[in-house]
Amino acid sequence: MQTATEQLRRWHLYPDADMLVRHAAAAIGRIAHEALSTHGDFHLVLAGGSTPIAIYKALRELDTDWSAWHLYWGDERCLPINEAERNSRMAFEAWLDHVPVLASQVHPMPAELGAEAAASAYARLLTEAKRLDLIHLGLGEDGHTASLFPDHDWGEATDAPLVLPVHDSPKPPPDRVSMSARALSQSPQVFMYVTGKGKRDAIRRWRAGDNIPASAIKPAQGIDIWLDEAAWPG
């Protein structure tokens, strides 16, 4: 039996990033179809990073009822709303500007307000959300996921806020907003995407039991980690 402190992981290893993207996009399509059939809508949390962006481009071709999709973000940089480096801007350019998703059902983090104000506002939004069917995450070379960095508060406690203001980020910009580990662990499906040899050490440390931020995400049904061979430490 899985204990509260354990993390159930399923590793999906592909020869290259292109094959990973194709299979991940197909899996997202299946989960969306199931949610639409069961609930009539689909609630998805997006991530930044190069590998999710490639997946989002592939999702343009999905045969689905886009009007029933509801989109959120796991983290965001505190930058002006149309800044190219924002996770939301990247997702719009890669995907959302090309499909008929309803604007009222797309919920970027208001990080332009500053970390504290954005965290409070987004926590209220998540409290009102019906559910989160699927969460997308990436993995940094230092083991961070979303904007949960080493030597920062990850929000793991059962009473932790759903959304955290982040300051002194080791990657620019220094101010960010992030869903907490507690919030990221509440979805029945969590997909993490990892590509490139630069991620090998983080994967090795994670598998060895090091306490990296990615290890704090503990959904009851486990986390699916999608990797290419370049990221696998062997």
C-alpha positions in Angstrom: 0.0 0.0 0.0 1.3 3.5 -0.9 2.0 5.6 2.2 1.5 9.4 2.4 5.2 10.0 2.0 5.7 7.8 -1.1 5.6 8.9 -4.7 4.2 6.4 -7.3 6.0 7.0 -10.6 5.4 5.5 -14.1 8.3 6.0 -16.5 7.5 6.3 -20.3 10.8 6.2 -22.3 10.9 7.0 -26.0 13.8 7.0 -28.5 13.5 10.7 -29.2 11.6 13.8 -28.4 9.5 13.6 -31.6 8.1 10.2 -30.7 7.5 11.4 -27.1 5.5 14.3 -28.4 3.3 12.2 -30.6 2.5 9.7 -27.9 1.9 12.3 -25.2 -0.5 14.3 -27.5 -2.4 11.1 -28.2 -2.7 10.4 -24.4 -3.9 13.9 -23.7 -6.5 13.4 -26.4 -7.7 10.2 -24.8 -7.9 11.8 -21.3 -9.8 14.8 -22.8 -12.3 12.4 -24.6 -12.9 10.5 -21.3 -13.5 13.8 -19.4 -15.8 15.1 -22.0 -17.8 11.9 -22.1 -18.1 11.7 -18.3 -18.4 15.3 -17.3 -19.1 17.3 -20.4 -15.9 19.4 -20.0 -12.1 19.0 -19.6 -9.9 21.0 -17.2 -6.2 21.1 -18.0 -3.2 22.8 -16.3 -0.4 23.9 -18.7 3.3 24.1 -18.2 6.1 26.2 -19.8 9.2 24.9 -21.4 10.3 23.6 -24.8 8.9 20.1 -24.6 5.4 21.1 -23.6 5.4 23.7 -26.4 6.0 21.0 -28.9 3.2 19.0 -27.5 0.9 22.0 -27.6 1.6 22.5 -31.3 0.7 18.8 -31.9 -2.6 19.3 -30.1 -3.7 21.8 -32.8 -4.7 18.7 -34.8 -6.8 17.1 -32.1 -10.4 16.3 -33.0 -12.3 17.6 -30.0 -14.9 20.0 -28.7 -12.7 22.9 -27.9 -15.6 24.9 -26.4 -15.6 22.5 -23.5 -11.9 22.9 -22.6 -10.9 24.9 -19.5 -7.2 25.9 -19.3 -5.1 26.9 -16.3 -1.4 27.4 -15.7 0.9 25.7 -13.1 3.2 28.7 -12.9 4.1 32.0 -14.4 6.8 34.6 -14.6 6.0 38.1 -13.1 6.4 39.9 -16.4 4.1 42.2 -18.5 1.1 40.3 -19.8 2.3 40.2 -23.5 6.0 39.5 -22.7 7.2 36.7 -24.9 8.8 34.8 -22.0 5.6 34.3 -20.2 4.3 30.7 -20.1 0.8 31.9 -21.2 2.1 33.8 -24.2 4.1 30.8 -25.4 1.1 28.6 -25.1 -1.1 31.0 -27.0 1.4 31.3 -29.8 2.0 27.6 -30.1 -1.6 26.4 -29.7 -4.4 28.5 -28.3 -4.4 31.1 -31.0 -5.0 28.3 -33.5 -8.0 26.5 -32.0 -11.5 27.8 -31.0 -11.1 27.6 -27.2 -13.4 30.1 -25.5 -11.6 33.1 -24.1 -13.7 32.9 -20.9 -12.4 29.4 -20.2 -8.7 30.3 -20.5 -7.3 31.4 -17.2 -3.7 32.7 -17.3 -2.1 33.6 -14.0 -2.3 37.4 -13.5 1.4 37.5 -12.7 1.7 41.1 -14.0 0.0 42.1 -10.7 3.0 41.0 -8.7 3.7 37.6 -7.0 1.5 38.1 -3.9 -1.5 39.6 -5.6 -1.4 37.0 -8.4 -1.1 34.1 -6.0 -4.1 35.3 -4.0 -6.2 35.8 -7.1 -5.3 32.5 -8.6 -5.9 30.6 -5.4 -9.4 31.9 -5.4 -9.9 30.8 -9.0 -8.7 27.3 -8.3 -11.0 27.1 -5.3 -13.9 27.7 -7.7 -12.7 25.2 -10.3 -14.8 22.1 -10.6 -11.7 19.8 -10.8 -8.3 19.5 -12.6 -8.4 16.5 -14.9 -4.7 16.7 -16.0 -1.7 18.7 -14.9 1.3 19.2 -17.2 4.8 19.8 -15.6 8.4 20.0 -16.8 11.6 19.3 -15.0 14.6 21.6 -14.6 18.2 20.6 -14.5 18.2 21.4 -10.7 15.1 19.2 -10.2 12.6 22.1 -10.0 9.1 21.7 -11.4 6.6 24.5 -12.1 8.4 27.4 -10.1 9.1 25.2 -7.1 12.9 25.5 -6.7 15.4 23.9 -4.4 15.8 25.8 -1.1 12.4 27.4 -1.4 9.0 26.6 0.1 7.3 24.0 -2.1 3.9 24.1 -0.3 3.8 20.5 0.7 1.8 20.7 3.9 -1.9 19.7 3.9 -2.8 23.3 4.8 -0.4 24.9 2.3 -1.8 27.6 0.0 -2.9 26.4 -3.4 -0.7 29.1 -5.0 2.6 30.5 -3.8 4.4 33.8 -4.5 8.0 33.0 -5.4 10.9 35.4 -4.9 14.6 35.1 -5.5 14.2 32.5 -8.2 17.6 31.0 -9.3 16.4 31.5 -12.9 15.2 34.9 -14.2 13.0 36.6 -13.6 13.3 36.5 -9.8 9.6 36.9 -9.1 7.1 34.2 -10.1 3.9 32.6 -9.1 3.4 28.8 -8.8 0.8 26.3 -7.8 2.0 24.6 -4.7 3.0 20.9 -4.4 -0.2 20.4 -2.5 -2.3 21.8 -5.4 -0.3 20.0 -8.1 -0.9 16.7 -6.2 -4.7 17.0 -6.3 -5.3 15.9 -9.9 -5.9 12.3 -10.8 -3.5 12.7 -13.8 -0.1 14.4 -13.7 2.2 14.3 -16.7 5.8 15.4 -16.5 7.9 15.9 -19.7 11.7 15.5 -19.6 13.9 15.7 -22.7 17.6 16.2 -23.3 20.8 15.0 -21.7 20.9 18.1 -19.5 18.2 16.5 -17.4 20.0 13.2 -16.7 21.5 14.2 -13.4 18.1 15.4 -12.1 16.5 12.1 -13.1 19.4 10.2 -11.5 19.0 12.1 -8.3 15.2 11.7 -8.3 15.5 7.9 -8.8 18.1 7.7 -6.1 15.7 9.3 -3.6 17.1 12.8 -3.3 14.7 15.4 -2.1 14.3 17.5 -5.2 11.2 19.6 -5.9 9.8 17.0 -8.3 9.7 14.5 -5.5 7.1 16.6 -3.7 4.4 16.1 -6.3 2.4 13.1 -5.0 -0.9 12.5 -6.6 -2.8 9.6 -5.2 -2.8 7.8 -8.5 0.8 8.5 -9.3 2.8 10.6 -11.7 3.6 9.8 -15.4 7.0 10.8 -16.5 7.6 11.1 -20.2 11.3 11.0 -21.3 13.4 10.6 -24.3 16.5 8.4 -24.2 18.8 11.4 -24.0 17.3 12.3 -20.6 17.6 8.8 -19.2 20.7 8.2 -17.0 21.0 4.6 -18.0 
